[in-house]
Amino acid sequence: MNHDKDKNLSGAPKILLMGNPNVGKSIFFTELTGIHAISSNYAGTTVNYMEGHIKIGEKDFCLVDVPGTYSLSPTSEAETVAAEFIKNGAAAVICVLDASNLERNLHLALEIQRFCIPTIYTLNLMDVAKRHGVEIDAKLLAKELGAPVIPTVAVKKHGFDELISQLEEALKSSENNEKPHCSMCKSCLHTQKIDHSNPSDFWLTAKEINRKVNTKVSSKPSFLDKLGEAMVKPLPGIPIALLVIALAIAVVVGGGEVLKEFALEPLVDNLIVPFFRNIFTNLLPDGVFRNILIGEFGIFVISFEWILALIFPFVLMFYVAFTFLEDTGFLPRVSVLFDNIMRKLGAQGGSLIHVVMGYGCAVPAIIGSRAATSRKERIIITAAICFAIPCISQTGAIISLMSAYAWWMMPTMLLFSLILFAIVALVVSKLVKGKVDPLLIEVPNLLMPNPKSYGRKLLTRMKHFLKDAEIPMLIAIFLAAVLAESGILNAVAVYAQPIVSNWLGLPEEAVIALILGIVRREMSVAPLLALELTTLQAFVGGAVSLMYLPCISVFAILAKEYKARVAIVIAVSTVVVAIFVGGIINHGVGLFL
């Protein structure tokens, strides 16, 4: 078996990688194809499917990482996608089972058998099952399912060689019109007995198989098991969750500040920017073109000062903390703990996962909300993310702005963001008709992240950030330089003065923040860092940026997911609310100063 990222997948036979959420499918996909898929320890991550090249024997195949699903009778968009894939047929299926929660996984395994596709079952998380005192008879399970069952520990690549060998054998048998894994063959002991119109039959059969192959041996719960159980109870779960969140914020803010002050700012101010200034000063005569390159808003000045020194350190530390919490299984536990609060806001606790994803980037958070079971909940969460949740690069810029004035400003901005989130969710829940289903979320095992997997995921995320954010930010910086040097900025500032200066109380030059914010959200903050602001002006600027227009990429995904009308309504509403609330803060606080 080998892989090639550049291989053309069009027309290649498909192998479907299927399973419940949180069983390790994305790790299998990454290892088998060489594509670094993001593997997460909570539901909803793989709403978008991924595909990659895999070579079995001498033949090329397209391996598809199908969205995680509990059933092929869909109740959400993610499950609908999974059901459509298998209905369309495939050369083979790799069904990943969780050895520590086998009974629930067997329901999907039995449903897959209905489609008469050669199937290989991997019994993953064997190390976790052993920790829980669970022993699975893989040979007996293979007999019950009528197909090979390979015990695996995906993060350590245990069992992968046998998996490939069995998959190659199944594919050869299928090509020769032999169907040893076909669900309608005599080798399957249960499919003939199940009433496919009665879902409870699948559960009863899954329960029967699990009873036969599953042996519980005496074992003492580990510290992680005890902690995992405690974290889903209000006490001590809520205090633990708040402590963990506080520590994560400290890592992001404190670690980012240290990295910025002692490493990146000195590098930019003392080495990189002087280097480019010397080069272009010697090569080019004084004038507009040179100013665009190294002037006040020069591309080779601001791109390093804003992106590398002020935004990048906080992005890095956010992903350090977020990836760790994600891999441990912390986030679903927070969803359970705060489900009652979220219900009062019109959503269910599981949506908190997408809110937290929004602090990384709104685009995957909005796409991930497809896992919600109702359109109303999707719109509530999407609107709240657009109004009140800054992406990580915007958060980095806001932290840089707030921390330059007073220690209390960032906590106050965080509180403002939470209040705004609650208000938006409440308002939208009243305006949008529909229902919100009860919370149904899998709480995975509490795990310590595998260092190799954690490091690879962190590196991949940073590569994606640089790839996705760098070009739009550079475009915004180029636009800033052109506007400043052409005189257009001054002309616009005159017309915008009633809003920017009179209502928001900001300097005229702050109009550039509103212009650049259309391209990227963090660019509605970054220009403010170069201005001499009062504490009130800095807070108003940060608050306006927080609520301001979603960037172009977010607007595009809104139009794709909900049609242009919803995207326009959200975009216009964010601008109006940002300017209105910003002015209220300016004039309201100004009365007491």
N, C-alpha and C positions, 0 to 999 in steps of 0.2 A: 504494500500500500504506500502511495506517495501522494503529494499534493502540489498544486501549482496555482498560485493566486491569479495568474493572468490567463488561465485556460478559459476558452470560450465555452460557456455552459449551455448555449442554445441548442436544443435538440437532444441533449444527453439524457439518458434514462434517469428518473428520479429515485432517490432513496430518502424516505421520510424519517426524520428523527423526531419521535413523539414521546409524550409523557405528561404527567401532572406538572404544575408549577413547582419549582424548588427541588427538583430531583437531580439537577446537574446536567441538563441537556446541553446548555451552552458550552460547558467545559468539554463534553464529548465533541461538539461541533468544532471547537477551536483546535483540539488535538488531532482530530481526523482530517481537517481541511487545511490547517495552518493559518486560517483567518482568525484574527484575534477578536472573536465575538465577546461582547460584554456579558459576563455570567454573574447573576445576582441572586442573593439569598432571600428573595421575596417575590410574590406573585406580580404579574403584569409587565415584566420586563420585556419579554419577547412578543409583544403584540404585533410588531412588524416582523415578518419572517426574514431569515437570512439564508443565502445559499452559497455553496462553495464547491470546488472541484475535489473529487476523491477518485482514486484509481484502484479498483479491485481486480487483482489478476492482471489481465492485459486490456481491460475495458474501462473506459471513462464513465463516471457517473456524476450527477449533480446531487449533492447532499443538502437537503432542505431542513433547516431548524424551524420546525412548525411551532406556532405559538402554544404555550403550555395550556392544557385543558384537562378538566376533570371528567368530561363526558363528550360524546359525539352527538348529543342532543343539545344544541347550543342554547345558552341563556345570555351570552354577551358577544360582542363583535369578535373578540379574540377566539372564542370557542367556535364561532361561525367559520372563521378562516381555517381553523384546524379541521373541522368537519368537511369543508370544501376540498381541501387537499387530498384527503384519503378517498373521498367520493370520486375524484378525478383519476384515481389509480396511481400505482407506482411499481417500480421493479421490486422493491422490498421496503420493509419498515423495521427500524430499530426502535423498540419501545423500552424506555428507561423506567425502571421501577425503583421505588424507595424501599430498601430492605427494612428500615425502621418504622415504616407506616404501610405495610404491604397490603392490607385489606382494602384500603381506599384506592390504591393504585391498580388493584386487580380488576376493578370495575371497568376502567378504560381498556385494560388488556383484553378483557372478554369482548368488549365492543369492537375492538380492532379486528378480532377474528372473523367478524361477520363479512368482511370485505375480501376474503380469500386472497390475501396478499402475503407472500413469504415474509415471516416475521421472526426477528431475533430479539429476545428479551435480555436486558442487562439488569442485574440485581445490584443497583448502586448503593452507596453509603453503607457498605458492609461494616466499616469501622464504627460508624455511629450505632448501628444495630447491636454490635457486640458490646459497646459501651452501655447500652440500655439492657443488656442481658437477654438479647433476642438472638436465637439461632434459626436460620432458614435452611431447610433441606432443598438445595438447588436442583438436585437430580429428580426428587419427587415432584417439585414444582414444574420442571420441564415436562414430566410425564402428564401432569394434570393439564398443562396448557397445550401439550402436543407440539412443542417447539423448543429449540435450545434456550437455556437460561444460563447466562454467564455472570458469576459474581464479580463485581468491580468496585474499585475505589477510584473514581475519576480523577480527583486532584493529584493522585500519585501514579496514574496511568496503569494501575493494577488491572489485569484482565483484558487489556486492549488487544494483545496478540491473538488471544482465543476468539475475541469478538470478530476480528477481521477474518480469521480462518472460517468461523461458522457462517459469516455473512457471504463469503466467497462460495462456500458449499451450497448455501441456500439459493444463490443467484444461478449457479450452474444447474441445480436441480430444476429450477423454474424454466430455464432456457431449454432443457431437455424434456419439458412437459411433465416432469415429475413434480408432485406437489406435497411434499412431506409436511409442510407447515400450513397447508390449506385448512381453514377453519371447518370446512364441511367434510374433512376426511375422518376416518374412524379413529385416527390417533388422538383426536381431541375428544376428551371424555364428557365435556359439559355443554358445548355449543348447541348440540341437538336438543338438549333438555330445556333450554332457556326460551321463555316466551318473550320474543323481541318487542312485543307491544307493551310489555309490563316491565318498567324500569326496576321494580323491586326484585324481580327475578335475578337480575345481574348482581344486585347487592347480596342476595341470599347465596348465590353461587360463589361470589367472592369471599363471603364469610366462611363458607364450607371449605374452600381451598386453603384459605389462610389457617384454619383450624388444623388441617392435616399437616401442613408444611412448617408451621411456626411453633417453635418450642421456647418457652420462657424459662431461663435458668436464673438461679439466684444471683443477684448482683446489687451492690450498693450504688445509689445514684451518685454520680460525680458532682463536683462543685458546680460545673457548668449546667448540669441538669437541674440542680436545686435552684440556681440563680435564674435559669430560664423560666421555671415554674413561678418563682416569686415575682418576676417582672410582668406577669399578666394579671396580677392581683392588685387592686387599688393601693393596698398597703402590703409590702413596701414598694410596689411597682411604680407609683407616681413619683415619690421622692427619688427613686433610683433613676427614672427617666429624666427628671428635671436636672439631676446632677450630671448625668451623661451629656445632656444637651448643653449644659453650662460649660462642661469641659471641652466639648467639641467647638463651641464658640470661642473659648479661650485659645484653643489650638489654632483656629483660623485667624483670629484677630492678632493674638500675641505672636504666633509663629510668623504670620505675614509681616507684621511690623518689624520683627527682628531681621527677617530676610531682606526686607526693603531697606532698612536703615543701615545695616552693617555689610550688606553684600551688593545689592542691585543698584541702589542710588549712587554709592561711591563709584561703581563700575561705569554707570551711565554718565555721571557728572564729570568724572575725572579722566575717563579714558575714551569711551565711545563717541560722545558728542564732540569733545575737542578734536578728536581724530578727523571726523567728517567736516567740521568747521574749517580746520586747517587745509584740508584737501580742496574744498570748494572755494575758499577765499583765495587760494593761489591760482585756481584754474579759471574762475569766472569773474568778470567785472561786477562792480556794485550795480544792483538793479533788481527788477521784479523777479527775474528767473532765479537769481541767487537767493533772494528772500524766500521764495517758495521752497527752496531746498533747505536753507539753514537760518531763516529769519525767525521772528517771534513764534509763528505757527509752522515753521519749516518742517518738511517731511522727515529729514534726517535728525531732527531735534525732538519734536513732539512724539514721533512714533516710538522712540526709545524711552523718553521720559514718562509718557502716559502708559504705553502697553507693557514695556519690560519692567520699569521701576515701580509703577504705582498700581498696576492691575495684576500682572502675572504672579507676584508672590502670594496674593490672597486666593487666586484661582488654584494655585498648587496646593496650598494648605487646606482649602476646602475639599479638594478631591482626596487628599490624604485622610482627612477625618471622615468624609462621606463614604468613601470606599470601604473603610474599616467598619463603620456602623452597618453598612449594607451587607457585608460578608458575614457578619456575626449573627444576623437575624434579629437585630434590634428594632428595625423599623416596623415590622408587622406587630410587634408587641406594643409599640406606641399607638398604633392604629386601634388596637383592642382597648387600651387604657382610656383613650380619649374619644371613643365612639359616641358616648352619651353627649359630650360637648358638641361634636360635629353634627349629630342629629338635630340638635337645637338650631344649628345654622343651616339645616336643609340638606345635609349630605351625610354619608356614613364614614366611619373611621378609616376604612380602607383607602379613602381618597387622600388621606394625609401622606401616603406614599408618593403620590403624584405631586403634591404640594412641595414635599422635600426635594423631589427631582427637579422642580421648577427653580430651586435655588441654584441648580447647576445650569440649566437652560430650559426655557419655556417650551421649546419645540418638542423634545422627547417627552416632556411632562404632559403636553396636550395630546400627543399621539398615544401615550401610555394610558390616558383616561378612557381609551376604548374598552378597557377591561371593566369599566363601570357597567352596570346592568340596566341603566335607564338614561335616556337622552337628557332629562332634566339634571341629573347629577353631573353629567359631563359638562353641561353649559355652566352650572354653578362653579365647578372647580376651575374651568377654563377662564371664566370672567375674573374670579378671585386671583388667579395666577397673574393675569394681565394687569390687574389694578394694583396688586399689593405685594407681589413676590418678585424681587429683583433677581436677575440672573447672576451667576457668580462673578463675571467680569464687572457688571454694574455694582454688585456688592463690594468688590474690591475698591472701585472708585469712590463709593460712598464712605467706606471705612477710612480711606485716605483723606477724604474731605472732612469728615467728622472729627477724626483723631487729631487733626491739625489745629483744632480750636479748644475743645474741652473733653475730658474723659467721659462726662455724662451724656454727651450728644449721641453716641452710637447706641447705648442702651435705650435712650429715649426714642431714637429712630426705629429701633426694633419693636418697641412697644407700639409706636404709631402704626407700623406695618401690620402688627397683629390685630389692632383695633380696626384698621381699614379692611383687612381680610374678613373679619367677622361682619362688618357692616355690608360689604359687597355681597357676601354669601347670603345674608338675610334678605337683602333687597331683591336679588336675582331669584331666590327661592320663592318669593311672593309673586314675582312677575311671570315666571315660567311655569306652565301647567305640567302636571305629571306626578309621578310618584318616585320615591327613593326606597329601594329594596333593603331588607335587613342586611347587616354585615355578615358576609360569608368569606372568611379569609383564612388561609392556612398559616398557622404559626410554626415556622420551621424550627429545627433544632438550633439551640444556641451553640455557636461554633467559634473557635478561634480561627481566623483566616489563615489559609495556607500561604506562607511567605512568597512562594514562587507565583502562585495565582494572583495574589494581592499586588505584587510588584508589577506583573505583566498588565493587569487591568489598569493600574494607576498610570503606567507609561502610555497605554493605549488611549486613555481618556485625555491625557495632556496632548498627545498627538492630534486627537480629534479637535480639541479646543483650538490649537494653533492653526489647524487646517481650516476649520469652519469660521473662526472669529478674526483671524489675522487680516485676510484680504478685505472684508468689509470695514474693519477699523482703519486700515491704510487708506481706503477710499475716502472715509470720513475725514481723515487727517489731510489728505490731498485737497478735499473740498474746502476745509477750513483755511488752508494756506491760500487757495485761489480767491476765496471770498474776502479774506483779509487784505491781500495785496491788490486786488482789483478795485477796492472801494465799495463793492456791493454790500459788504457787511455793515459799513457805516450808514449806507442808504437805508438798508432794512431796519437798522436800529432806530432810526428816526421815526419810522412808521410804527414800530413795535413799542415805542416808549410808553404809551399809555398802559400797556399790559405789563411789560417787563419792569419798568422803573416805577410807575405810579401805583400799580396794583400789587405787584409782587415785591416791590422794594429792592430790586436787584440792579446792579450797574447796567448801563446800556449794552456793554460788551457781552453780557450774559445771553443776549439773543442768539449767539452762535451755538450755545448749548441746545437751544430748542430746535435749531436747524439740523445740527448733526445727530440729534437724538432720533431723527427719522431713519437714519441709516443703521445705527447701533445704539442700544439703550444706554450703555456705559458712556457713550459720547455726549449724553445730555448732562453728565457730571464732570467728566474730565476737564473741559474748558474752564470750569469754575475754580479748579485748583490753581490756575495761573492768575486769578484775580485777588485783589485785596478786599476781602469780605468781612463784614461784622459777623458775630456769632449767630445773630438772627438771620442774616442773609444766607449764611452757610446752611442753616437748618431748612430754611424755605427752599433753597436750591435743591437740597437733597430730597425733600418731600415731593417737590414737583417732578424731579427725575424718577422717583419711585413709582409715581402714578402715571407717568407720561406715556405717550404713544408707543405701542409695541413696535419693535424694529421690523424691518422689511421681511425677514425670514419668518417671524412670528405671524405677521399679517398674512403671508402666503399660506402658512399651514392652517390658519383660521379659515381662510377662504376655501381651502381644499376639504377640510373636515366638516365645515358647517355652511358652506356657500358664502358668496361675496357679501350678501346682506348682513349676516351676523358679524362678519369681519369688520365691515364698515361701521356698524353700530358700536362695537366694542372699541374700535380705534377712535371714533369721534367722542365717545363717552369718556375715554381715558384722558383725552386732551382737555375737554371741558372741565372735568372733575379736578384734574391736576392744577389747572390755572385758578379755578374757583377756590379750592381748598388752600392752595398756596397763598392766595391773597387773604383769605380768612386768618390763616396763621400769622401772616405779616402784620395785618392791622390789629388782630386780636391781642397778640403778644405785645405789639407796640404800645398799646394802651397802658400796660403795666411797667413800661421801661422809661 
